[in-house]
Amino acid sequence: MADTEGLERDVLQRAEPHRPFTRVSTRLDFDAEGKRFGTLVVPHSRNDSAWGSVQIPVCVIARGSGPTVVMAGAAHGDEYEGPIALMKLARALDPAEVQGRLIILPTVNVPAVRAGTRLSPVDGLNLNRIYPGRADGTVTQMIAHYVTTHLLPLADVVVDLHSGGKTLNFLPSAVMHYLDDRHRMDHTLAAVKAFGAPAGMVLRELDSQGMLDTTAEEMGRIFVTTELGGSGTLTRETVEIAETGLANLLAHFEVIDRPIATPESRGRAPTRMMHTPDETSFVLAEDGGIFEVLVDLGDPVAAGQPIGQIHFYEQPDRPPLTYFARTDGVLWCRHAPGLVQRGDCIAVIATDFPG
């Protein structure tokens, strides 16, 4: 179970949330008890609709006192486990079962979902790289600003479901960042383990600026994200991992009174805790071509072992460029499409987490 006393202590130490100006509107009452579905209305004047808007679906489920958990999916429009699991949760959960409040945004980036793209087709922006957003910005910037200024101040816990989209494929994982605050680090580690994915990842990003992760962490919230497969599709297993993980987190934070479904109770191996301690975990393409994978996701690798090679389709007489693991570990992530460009991340090697 969660350390609810520590969580409540953190909540009591926070100031009353400040609500700055926003152009985003909603009719939802986030404080009323029960279950309500509504939308965030983001103004979007365009050639075919002068007074148009983008509407972001939201569900609020609340009863009594307890933590507020904000859950979001589809920050990128080509990642599908999150929307499915969150829509199922919003429909199925009975308010009588809840102690606290859930704010669920299954498709926080509707334009990108509609287009099936990582970036929003409205303004070409990556929602998870432009936080804290802007009140007077583009559609994507306004969404990020509303989440930052109106939803995160309500939250004790933030859950943001991701997968690899069309360009990456991951060993299904619950993910967190390294945190300097030991108290929040321990709380977040416990939540990642409770999620019950095959892997738990303590991630050191190549670039964490502009992410919801970083914004929520800087505001003192407990933040858990995921990487659940990828390649622009999903599987029955990755959806089940997302659904079970969400219920486990709500049970862990005592928002619902259910036993946590551990991997062992489902006939699976326990969550393997791993991390990316430094930049040697990341392998980037130095040239473009067709990428041949030499190891599969989850396979053990040793430093110096070949993990893939790039073939030059316009120069068939040129030998392929071979890429090697720079550290011992497990292949946690790989480039999904066969075609790669210079600078693409083609592999991430994770090592066992010592904590």
Summary of the structure (lengths in Angstrom):
residues: 355
radius of gyration: 20.7
end to end distance: 18.9
largest distance: 69.8
contacts: 1234
relative contact order: 0.13
helix: 26%
strand: 29%
